[in-house]
Amino acid sequence: MAEAAIDNGRCVPLRRALAGGGGAGADHAAAQTPARWTRPVTSYQLTAGFGGVGANWANTHSGQDFAVPSGTPVRSIGAGTVVASGCGGAFGISLVVQHDDGWYSQYAHLAATFVTPGQQVRAGQWIGLSGTTGNSTGPHLHFEIRTSPEFGSAVDPVPWLNARGVRL
């Protein structure tokens, strides 16, 4: 099962991680939004930006960080298909969505995911919860826009979203 969360430092299926503890299930979706594009989180502080340098990154920072408390709902920025779900490495728990226009969005350092590869998502749909998994300095969402699903194809997400009417 690709839906996952971290339990005692291990990546485990989401339903197992939540068993007995109540909380969110795997069937979360935000109300349908009329906009084609939306923010990945609704309340946030922008922190590390695209292209930044520092000890936390092997090269330059490949996305935009949104400081949010762990457990904040993360939404797909647009309609598309989940093409990748990972658990481990520098990004920790992460998702990649291919959007209908061919662009890709990545959501990383998640605490949990609610979607699986191959699943269709819509703009504003809850796809996970923010966290601090992987190479993370604290609770936040690491967000990227890519030209392909692969690392190394990122473009600056702030002007990309601005060009689509989404102001951060």
C-alpha positions in Angstrom: 0.0 0.0 0.0 1.5 3.3 -1.0 -0.4 5.4 1.5 2.2 5.9 4.2 3.2 7.6 7.5 6.1 7.5 9.8 5.7 5.3 13.0 8.7 5.2 15.4 11.0 6.3 12.6 9.8 3.7 10.1 7.7 4.2 7.0 4.5 2.2 7.5 1.1 2.0 5.7 -1.1 4.9 6.7 -4.0 2.8 8.0 -1.6 0.9 10.3 0.0 4.2 11.5 -3.5 5.6 12.4 -5.0 2.4 13.8 -6.3 2.8 17.3 -5.4 6.4 17.4 -8.3 7.9 15.6 -7.5 10.8 13.4 -7.5 11.2 9.7 -8.4 8.5 7.3 -7.2 8.0 3.7 -10.4 9.5 2.1 -9.9 13.2 2.6 -10.8 15.7 -0.1 -11.3 19.4 0.0 -14.5 20.9 -1.4 -14.2 21.3 -5.2 -12.6 24.6 -5.9 -13.6 26.6 -9.0 -10.0 27.7 -9.6 -7.8 25.6 -11.9 -4.8 26.2 -9.6 -4.5 26.7 -5.9 -1.9 27.0 -3.1 -0.6 23.7 -1.6 -1.4 24.9 1.9 -3.8 27.6 3.1 -2.0 29.2 6.0 1.8 29.4 6.0 5.0 31.4 6.2 7.4 31.2 3.2 10.9 30.2 4.3 13.7 28.8 2.2 13.2 29.8 -1.5 14.2 28.4 -4.8 17.9 28.6 -5.6 19.1 29.2 -2.0 22.4 27.9 -0.9 23.5 26.6 2.4 24.6 23.6 4.5 21.2 21.9 4.3 21.4 21.2 0.5 23.9 19.3 -1.6 23.6 22.0 -4.3 21.0 24.7 -4.4 17.5 24.6 -2.9 15.2 23.1 -5.5 11.8 24.3 -4.3 9.9 26.6 -2.0 9.4 25.8 1.7 6.2 26.6 3.5 6.6 26.6 7.3 3.4 25.0 8.7 2.8 22.8 11.8 3.1 19.1 11.4 -0.2 17.6 10.4 -1.3 20.6 8.2 -3.4 19.4 5.3 -1.5 19.5 2.0 -3.5 20.0 -1.2 -2.8 19.2 -4.9 -2.3 22.5 -6.6 -4.1 21.3 -9.7 -5.9 18.4 -11.4 -3.7 15.5 -12.4 -2.5 12.0 -11.7 -0.2 10.9 -8.8 2.8 9.4 -10.6 5.2 8.8 -7.6 5.1 8.2 -3.9 8.3 7.8 -1.9 9.2 7.1 1.6 12.8 7.7 2.5 15.9 9.7 1.4 16.3 13.4 1.6 12.7 14.1 0.8 11.3 11.7 3.3 7.6 10.9 2.5 6.9 12.6 -0.8 4.4 12.7 -3.7 4.7 13.8 -7.3 1.6 14.7 -9.3 1.6 15.1 -13.1 -0.8 17.8 -14.1 -3.0 17.9 -17.1 -0.8 20.5 -18.8 2.3 18.3 -18.5 4.0 20.0 -15.5 4.8 18.1 -12.3 4.4 19.2 -8.7 6.3 17.6 -5.8 5.3 17.6 -2.1 8.0 16.5 0.4 8.8 16.0 4.1 5.2 14.8 4.6 4.0 13.0 7.7 1.4 11.0 5.7 -0.1 10.6 2.3 -3.7 10.0 1.3 -3.2 9.1 -2.4 -1.5 6.4 -4.4 0.3 6.3 -7.8 -2.2 6.2 -10.6 -4.9 8.0 -8.6 -6.6 11.1 -10.2 -6.6 14.2 -8.0 -8.3 17.6 -8.4 -7.2 21.1 -7.5 -7.5 21.6 -3.8 -7.9 17.9 -2.9 -6.1 16.8 0.3 -3.2 14.5 -0.7 -1.3 14.4 2.5 -0.2 16.0 5.8 2.8 18.1 6.3 5.6 16.8 8.5 9.4 16.8 9.0 10.5 13.5 7.4 13.8 13.1 5.5 16.4 15.9 5.5 14.2 18.5 7.2 15.1 21.3 9.6 11.6 21.4 11.1 7.9 21.0 10.2 7.3 22.3 6.7 6.2 21.5 3.2 8.9 21.4 0.6 7.1 22.2 -2.7 8.6 21.9 -6.2 7.4 22.5 -9.8 9.2 20.3 -12.3 9.4 19.8 -16.1 9.7 16.0 -15.5 9.0 13.7 -12.5 12.8 13.5 -11.9 14.9 15.4 -9.4 16.9 18.1 -11.2 14.1 19.4 -13.4 12.8 22.0 -10.9 11.8 25.5 -11.8 11.0 28.3 -9.4 7.5 27.6 -8.1 6.6 31.1 -6.9 6.6 32.8 -10.4 5.2 29.6 -11.9 2.2 29.8 -9.5 1.9 33.6 -9.9 1.7 33.2 -13.7 -1.4 31.0 -13.1 -3.1 33.4 -10.8 -2.0 31.9 -7.5 -0.4 34.6 -5.2 1.8 33.5 -2.3 
